[in-house]
Structures are given as C-alpha cells and as structure tokens.
Amino acid sequence: MRNTSSQSTSHANRLLYWSAWALACGLLAFASYLGWQAWNADISSAEPVRAAVDELKTEDDTEQSQATLPDWPASEGVSAVSRRASYSTIIPNRPRQEITNYAVQVGDSVFAIARSFGITPESVLWANYDLLNDNPDRLTLEMVLRIPPVDGVLYEWKEGDTIGGVASKFEAKPEEIIDWPGNKVDLINPEIRAGQLVMVPGGKREFRQWLVPTIPRGRAGVSPDVLGAGACPGGYEGAYGTGSFIWPSTYRFVVGNDYWSGHLAIDIGAPLGAPIYAADSGVIVFSGAAFGGYGNMIMIDHGNGYQTLYAHLSQVSARCGQSVSQGQLIGYAGSTGNSTGPHLHFEVRYMGGFVNPWFVLPAP
C-alpha cells in the first residue's frame, strides 16, 4: 500500500514538471512569433525610404543636379528698405595732436584763421604772444603763426615749472596736461623738459591788451609821443550825439575779425578808398597816425558818454576839435597800420568801456 502511494506521488510530480516545460516552450514560441511580425513590419515600411534614397543617389551621380529651394510666397502689403552694400571704409575725424605752422596771407585775420582750424581766436593769440602780444591787429603778412591742435593755452615749459603749478596758472587740471596724447607725457614718470611746448587743453588766461585810451573832448593831457601823431590837445566844445548810431560805411558786412574778447571791435569790409562817415554827431578828439597797429585813426567824442573809433584809414579828412554831424564824411577806408587788407576797424565805447557794435548799429 505504501509502495502504491509513493508511485502515485512521483507520477504527479513528473506530470507537473512537463506541463511547466510545455508552457514555457509555448510562451517562447509566441514571443518569437511576435518578434518576427515586428521585424517584417519594419522592413516593409523602410523599403519606400530606401528606394527614394537610392533614386536620389542615382540622379545625383548621373545628372549632378543641384537641389533647389521651393519658391517663397511673397506677402502682400509689406514694404521694406533695401540697402546697397558699401565697400568703402569710413575713417572718423580725429582731433589734431600736432602744432601747425601757418603763414599769414592777404585778407587774413586772427578770427578767420581760428575758424578755419576749428579753434577759438583766443587760442591763436595765446599760442603766439611773442608775435602778437595779445593784439590781433598786429597780424602782418607772411608772419608764421603756431596753431594749437585744440582750444587752450600752448605753453613753453620753463625750468622749475611743475605740472600742478602750470595747470593752476591756466585754470586747468593737472591730469588734462598729463593725459593729452600730444604732450607725450610718460604716465609712470610724468616729467617735462624745459623748452618743450606743452598744450594745456581748456586752459585760459587774461589778455594783455594795448588799446588807444578813451579820449574825452575836454583837455586830456595826452601826448603824440604816447598815442601817435594824431593825438589832439583837447579842450573842445561842439556837437553832441543823438544816442543812436548809423553804419559808418555803405558796406555792412564783417570781413576778418568780428567782436570777441580779444578784438573789441568789428572789421567792416570796406574796400580801399571807400568813404567813411561819422556814426553819430560829436567832436573829433583824435585824427591821424596812431600807435598800436591802428594806422590812421579818428576818434569822435559824442558828449553823452559814447565814443567811436575808426582805424586803418587810408586818409583822414576831419581835423582835431572839429564838430561833425551824423553821416558826415570823416575819412577813407584803407589798410594802414597792422592790417592784411583794406577794411574799417570800428569800435564803440561807453563811459570808457567797450560795447559790441552789433548792439547799437541798425540791422544791416
């Protein structure tokens, strides 16, 4: 009985083992089938792509054709700015760093020279004090001026000068002297040799001007040895001004120097021999040659605090102490004294101070 039971158990175990083995084989076979189906699907879908690639390769090899992009549809109502290619290089303007020498020519003035070089007239005067003594009327033909590269003071370095001292003298900052590339100062060891020309950018100083003093109609006590042969002894009485002025010439434009801090007058472009008239009524207190580059000059005291001055005349026709009315002929335009061409140097003064003639003359 025990033997029969043992055999039955052994038979059942073998049956279970083979059933599990059969199930495993079935699952493996099913998985293989599924893999085979998926592989066949990939092959089928890749065939058209492979065929298209082979066709492109064949066309490229045989015809060496180049693929083209599809046409871009133009949108309506869109405007654009077309730009043409430029092959030129635009070089920016850079400031000068070198001092330029300039020979004065006919018709030149400090004002016009400065404007042509893009700097102020003051900078030209300050750079040429040894020649002009701060007086633009001392300009003469063929005089060689030093033209600084920028506005400021061109200064010749002296023994014992310091950068801080020179900067303070011309109301500038030390770094402006050191950093200006034209000065070529070593930033590590900023030393400047005596005799070297140094630019003080933005620097300034007062002018040292020589002017004919204002001469009243009373006894002035001036001497021809001081002012020139045209000095009058004074002690006059006569006509008084109206307080309004007319142009002293039929020519009403400026040639050369305009009114500025270094030139307290306007240069009217009257040609040689053009008649010059009294701008207002008054008494002649100077008539003839004057020192200081004025040449032949006339000064009128108008008796109301105003004086007018007319310089570089070729000829004077009014005499000392003579009363003249507004618009009366007093002389003829010329180029006497320090002048580079015919013109009328015209000054207006009030109570001894200078007035810009544009403020009192009628519109040209």
C-alpha positions as CSV (number, residue, x, y, z in Angstrom):
1,M,0.0,0.0,0.0
2,R,2.9,2.4,0.9
3,N,4.5,1.5,-2.5
4,T,1.4,2.3,-4.4
5,S,1.1,5.8,-2.8
6,S,4.8,6.6,-3.5
7,Q,4.4,5.8,-7.1
8,S,1.3,7.9,-7.5
9,T,3.2,10.9,-6.0
10,S,6.1,10.5,-8.3
11,H,3.8,10.3,-11.3
12,A,2.1,13.6,-10.3
13,N,5.4,15.4,-9.9
14,R,6.5,14.3,-13.4
15,L,3.3,15.5,-14.9
16,L,3.6,18.9,-13.3
17,Y,7.2,19.3,-14.5
18,W,6.4,18.5,-18.1
19,S,3.3,20.7,-18.0
20,A,5.5,23.7,-16.9
21,W,8.1,22.9,-19.5
22,A,5.4,22.8,-22.2
23,L,4.0,26.1,-21.1
24,A,7.5,27.7,-21.2
25,C,8.1,26.5,-24.7
26,G,4.7,27.8,-25.8
27,L,5.4,31.2,-24.4
28,L,8.9,31.3,-26.1
29,A,7.3,30.3,-29.4
30,F,4.7,33.0,-29.1
31,A,7.3,35.7,-28.3
32,S,9.3,34.6,-31.3
33,Y,6.3,34.9,-33.5
34,L,5.6,38.4,-32.3
35,G,9.2,39.5,-32.9
36,W,9.2,38.1,-36.4
37,Q,6.0,40.0,-37.2
38,A,7.5,43.3,-35.9
39,W,10.7,42.8,-37.9
40,N,8.7,42.2,-41.1
41,A,6.7,45.4,-40.5
42,D,10.0,47.5,-40.2
43,I,11.3,46.1,-43.3
44,S,8.1,46.9,-45.2
45,S,8.0,50.5,-44.0
46,A,11.7,51.1,-44.8
47,E,11.5,49.9,-48.3
48,P,10.0,53.1,-49.8
49,V,12.5,55.3,-48.0
50,R,15.4,53.2,-49.2
51,A,14.1,53.2,-52.7
52,A,13.8,57.1,-52.6
53,V,17.4,57.5,-51.3
54,D,18.7,55.1,-54.0
55,E,16.8,57.1,-56.6
56,L,18.3,60.5,-55.4
57,K,21.8,58.9,-55.4
58,T,21.3,57.7,-58.9
59,E,20.1,61.1,-60.1
60,D,23.0,62.9,-58.4
61,D,25.5,60.5,-59.9
62,T,24.1,60.7,-63.4
63,E,22.9,64.2,-63.8
64,Q,24.9,66.0,-60.9
65,S,21.8,68.1,-60.4
66,Q,21.5,70.6,-57.5
67,A,18.5,70.7,-55.3
68,T,16.6,73.9,-55.3
69,L,14.5,75.5,-52.5
70,P,10.8,76.0,-53.0
71,D,9.5,79.4,-54.1
72,W,8.8,81.7,-51.1
73,P,5.4,83.2,-51.5
74,A,5.5,87.0,-51.4
75,S,3.2,88.5,-48.8
76,E,1.1,91.4,-49.9
77,G,1.2,94.8,-48.4
78,V,4.7,94.5,-46.9
79,S,7.3,97.3,-47.7
80,A,11.0,97.2,-46.9
81,V,14.0,99.5,-47.2
82,S,16.7,98.0,-49.4
83,R,20.4,98.6,-48.6
84,R,23.2,98.6,-51.1
85,A,26.4,97.1,-49.9
86,S,29.3,99.6,-49.4
87,Y,32.9,98.6,-49.8
88,S,34.3,101.9,-48.6
89,T,35.8,102.3,-45.1
90,I,34.6,105.4,-43.3
91,I,37.5,106.8,-41.3
92,P,36.3,109.0,-38.4
93,N,37.7,112.5,-37.9
94,R,40.3,112.6,-35.2
95,P,41.5,115.7,-33.4
96,R,44.9,117.0,-34.3
97,Q,47.7,116.4,-31.9
98,E,50.5,118.3,-33.6
99,I,51.1,122.1,-33.7
100,T,50.6,123.5,-37.2
101,N,52.6,126.4,-38.6
102,Y,50.6,128.9,-40.7
103,A,51.9,131.8,-42.8
104,V,49.6,134.8,-42.8
105,Q,48.1,135.7,-46.2
106,V,46.4,138.7,-47.7
107,G,43.0,139.2,-46.1
108,D,43.7,137.0,-43.1
109,S,42.6,137.8,-39.5
110,V,43.0,136.0,-36.3
111,F,39.3,135.4,-36.2
112,A,39.2,133.9,-39.7
113,I,42.4,131.8,-39.2
114,A,41.0,130.4,-35.9
115,R,37.7,129.5,-37.6
116,S,39.4,127.7,-40.5
117,F,41.3,125.5,-38.0
118,G,38.2,124.9,-35.8
119,I,39.6,126.6,-32.6
120,T,38.8,129.9,-30.8
121,P,40.7,133.1,-31.7
122,E,41.8,133.3,-28.1
123,S,43.7,130.1,-28.5
124,V,45.6,131.6,-31.5
125,L,46.5,134.7,-29.6
126,W,47.7,132.7,-26.5
127,A,49.9,130.5,-28.7
128,N,51.6,133.5,-30.4
129,Y,52.0,136.0,-27.6
130,D,55.7,136.6,-28.6
131,L,54.4,137.8,-32.1
132,L,51.0,139.4,-31.4
133,N,51.3,140.5,-27.8
134,D,47.6,139.6,-27.4
135,N,46.8,142.1,-30.1
136,P,45.1,140.7,-33.2
137,D,45.8,144.0,-35.1
138,R,49.5,143.2,-35.0
139,L,49.0,140.5,-37.6
140,T,51.2,141.1,-40.6
141,L,51.7,139.4,-44.0
142,E,53.9,136.3,-44.1
143,M,54.0,136.2,-40.2
144,V,54.3,132.5,-39.3
145,L,51.8,131.6,-36.5
146,R,51.7,128.5,-34.4
147,I,48.2,127.0,-34.5
148,P,47.5,124.7,-31.5
149,P,45.6,121.5,-32.1
150,V,42.8,122.2,-29.6
151,D,41.4,125.1,-27.6
152,G,43.5,126.1,-24.7
153,V,46.9,127.6,-23.9
154,L,50.1,126.5,-25.8
155,Y,52.8,127.0,-23.2
156,E,56.6,126.7,-23.4
157,W,57.8,124.8,-20.3
158,K,60.3,126.7,-18.2
159,E,63.0,125.5,-15.7
160,G,61.4,124.9,-12.3
161,D,57.8,124.6,-13.7
162,T,55.6,121.9,-12.2
163,I,52.6,120.3,-13.8
164,G,50.4,121.3,-10.9
165,G,51.7,124.9,-11.0
166,V,51.2,125.3,-14.7
167,A,47.7,123.8,-14.5
168,S,46.8,126.2,-11.7
169,K,48.2,129.2,-13.7
170,F,45.9,128.5,-16.6
171,E,42.8,127.3,-14.6
172,A,43.2,123.7,-15.7
173,K,43.6,120.3,-14.1
174,P,47.0,118.5,-13.9
175,E,45.5,115.4,-15.4
176,E,44.4,117.4,-18.5
177,I,48.1,118.1,-19.2
178,I,49.3,114.6,-18.5
179,D,46.5,112.8,-20.4
180,W,46.7,114.9,-23.6
181,P,48.3,112.5,-26.0
182,G,50.0,115.3,-28.0
183,N,52.1,116.2,-24.9
184,K,53.6,112.6,-24.9
185,V,54.0,112.6,-21.1
186,D,55.1,109.3,-19.5
187,L,52.2,108.4,-17.2
188,I,54.6,106.5,-14.9
189,N,57.2,109.2,-14.7
190,P,55.5,112.5,-15.8
191,E,58.5,114.7,-16.4
192,I,58.5,117.6,-18.9
193,R,61.8,119.2,-20.2
194,A,62.4,123.0,-20.2
195,G,61.7,124.5,-23.6
196,Q,59.1,121.8,-24.5
197,L,55.8,123.2,-26.0
198,V,53.0,121.8,-23.9
199,M,49.3,122.0,-24.6
200,V,47.0,122.9,-21.7
201,P,43.6,121.8,-23.1
202,G,40.8,124.1,-21.9
203,G,43.3,126.4,-20.2
204,K,42.8,130.2,-20.3
205,R,44.3,133.4,-19.1
206,E,43.6,137.1,-19.2
207,F,44.6,139.2,-22.2
208,R,47.3,141.8,-22.1
209,Q,45.8,144.3,-24.5
210,W,47.2,147.6,-25.8
211,L,44.5,150.0,-26.7
212,V,44.2,153.6,-27.5
213,P,42.6,155.0,-24.3
214,T,39.2,156.7,-24.4
215,I,39.8,160.4,-25.1
216,P,37.2,162.9,-23.9
217,R,36.6,166.3,-25.6
218,G,38.0,168.1,-22.6
219,R,41.7,168.6,-22.1
220,A,43.0,165.0,-22.0
221,G,46.7,165.7,-21.5
222,V,47.7,163.0,-24.0
223,S,50.9,163.3,-25.9
224,P,51.7,162.4,-29.5
225,D,54.8,160.6,-28.2
226,V,52.4,158.2,-26.3
227,L,49.5,157.7,-28.7
228,G,50.8,158.8,-32.1
229,A,51.0,161.9,-34.2
230,G,47.2,162.1,-34.5
231,A,46.8,163.0,-30.8
232,C,44.8,166.2,-30.2
233,P,45.4,168.6,-27.3
234,G,41.8,168.6,-26.3
235,G,39.7,171.3,-24.5
236,Y,37.0,171.3,-27.1
237,E,33.3,172.1,-27.2
238,G,30.9,171.2,-30.0
239,A,28.3,168.9,-31.3
240,Y,26.6,166.3,-29.2
241,G,25.4,162.8,-30.3
242,T,21.8,161.7,-30.7
243,G,22.3,158.5,-28.8
244,S,21.6,156.4,-31.9
245,F,24.1,155.2,-34.5
246,I,24.2,154.6,-38.2
247,W,26.7,152.4,-40.1
248,P,29.9,154.3,-40.8
249,S,30.2,152.8,-44.3
250,T,27.8,151.8,-47.1
251,Y,29.3,148.3,-46.8
252,R,27.6,146.4,-44.0
253,F,29.3,143.1,-43.5
254,V,32.2,141.9,-41.4
255,V,35.4,140.8,-43.0
256,G,38.1,139.2,-40.8
257,N,37.7,139.9,-37.1
258,D,34.3,140.1,-35.5
259,Y,33.7,141.3,-31.9
260,W,35.2,138.9,-29.4
261,S,37.2,139.1,-26.1
262,G,40.5,139.6,-28.0
263,H,39.1,142.0,-30.5
264,L,36.8,144.7,-29.1
265,A,35.6,145.9,-32.4
266,I,34.2,144.7,-35.8
267,D,36.2,144.8,-39.0
268,I,33.8,146.2,-41.7
269,G,34.6,145.0,-45.2
270,A,35.1,148.5,-46.8
271,P,37.4,148.5,-49.9
272,L,40.3,150.8,-50.3
273,G,39.2,154.4,-50.7
274,A,35.6,153.8,-49.6
275,P,34.2,156.8,-47.8
276,I,33.8,156.6,-44.0
277,Y,31.1,158.5,-42.1
278,A,30.6,159.6,-38.5
279,A,28.3,157.0,-36.9
280,D,26.8,159.9,-34.7
281,S,27.4,163.6,-34.2
282,G,30.2,164.7,-32.0
283,V,33.7,166.3,-31.7
284,I,36.9,164.9,-33.3
285,V,39.4,164.2,-30.4
286,F,42.0,162.1,-32.4
287,S,42.9,162.5,-36.1
288,G,45.9,161.0,-37.8
289,A,48.5,158.3,-37.2
290,A,48.2,156.1,-34.1
291,F,50.5,153.6,-32.4
292,G,49.5,150.0,-31.6
293,G,48.8,149.0,-35.2
294,Y,45.7,151.2,-35.7
295,G,47.3,153.2,-38.6
296,N,45.5,156.3,-39.5
297,M,42.7,156.7,-37.0
298,I,39.8,159.0,-36.0
299,M,38.1,159.1,-32.6
300,I,34.8,161.0,-32.0
301,D,33.6,162.0,-28.6
302,H,29.8,162.2,-28.8
303,G,29.4,164.1,-25.5
304,N,26.9,161.7,-24.0
305,G,29.3,159.0,-22.7
306,Y,29.8,157.4,-26.1
307,Q,33.0,157.5,-28.2
308,T,33.5,155.8,-31.6
309,L,36.9,154.9,-33.2
310,Y,37.7,154.4,-36.9
311,A,41.1,152.8,-37.7
312,H,43.3,151.7,-40.7
313,L,42.1,154.6,-42.7
314,S,44.0,155.5,-45.9
315,Q,43.3,159.2,-45.3
316,V,41.6,161.3,-42.7
317,S,39.5,164.3,-43.7
318,A,38.4,165.6,-40.3
319,R,40.7,167.7,-38.0
320,C,41.1,167.9,-34.3
321,G,38.4,169.7,-32.5
322,Q,36.0,169.7,-35.5
323,S,32.3,169.2,-34.9
324,V,30.8,166.6,-37.2
325,S,27.2,165.6,-37.7
326,Q,25.9,162.1,-38.1
327,G,26.7,160.7,-41.5
328,Q,29.3,163.4,-42.3
329,L,32.4,162.2,-44.2
330,I,35.5,161.9,-41.9
331,G,37.9,159.8,-43.9
332,Y,38.5,156.9,-46.4
333,A,39.0,153.2,-45.8
334,G,42.4,151.7,-46.1
335,S,44.9,149.2,-44.8
336,T,47.4,151.3,-42.7
337,G,48.9,150.1,-39.5
338,N,48.9,146.3,-38.8
339,S,46.4,145.2,-41.5
340,T,46.3,142.3,-44.0
341,G,43.9,144.1,-46.3
342,P,41.6,147.1,-46.7
343,H,38.8,147.3,-44.0
344,L,37.4,149.6,-41.3
345,H,38.2,148.8,-37.7
346,F,35.2,150.2,-35.8
347,E,34.9,150.5,-32.1
348,V,32.1,151.7,-29.8
349,R,32.8,152.7,-26.2
350,Y,30.6,153.9,-23.4
351,M,31.8,155.5,-20.2
352,G,35.3,154.1,-21.0
353,G,34.1,150.5,-21.5
354,F,33.7,148.7,-24.8
355,V,30.3,148.0,-26.4
356,N,29.7,145.4,-29.0
357,P,28.9,147.5,-32.2
358,W,26.2,144.9,-33.1
359,F,24.2,146.1,-30.1
360,V,23.9,149.7,-31.3
361,L,24.1,149.6,-35.1
362,P,20.9,149.0,-37.0
363,A,20.4,145.7,-38.8
364,P,22.5,145.6,-42.0
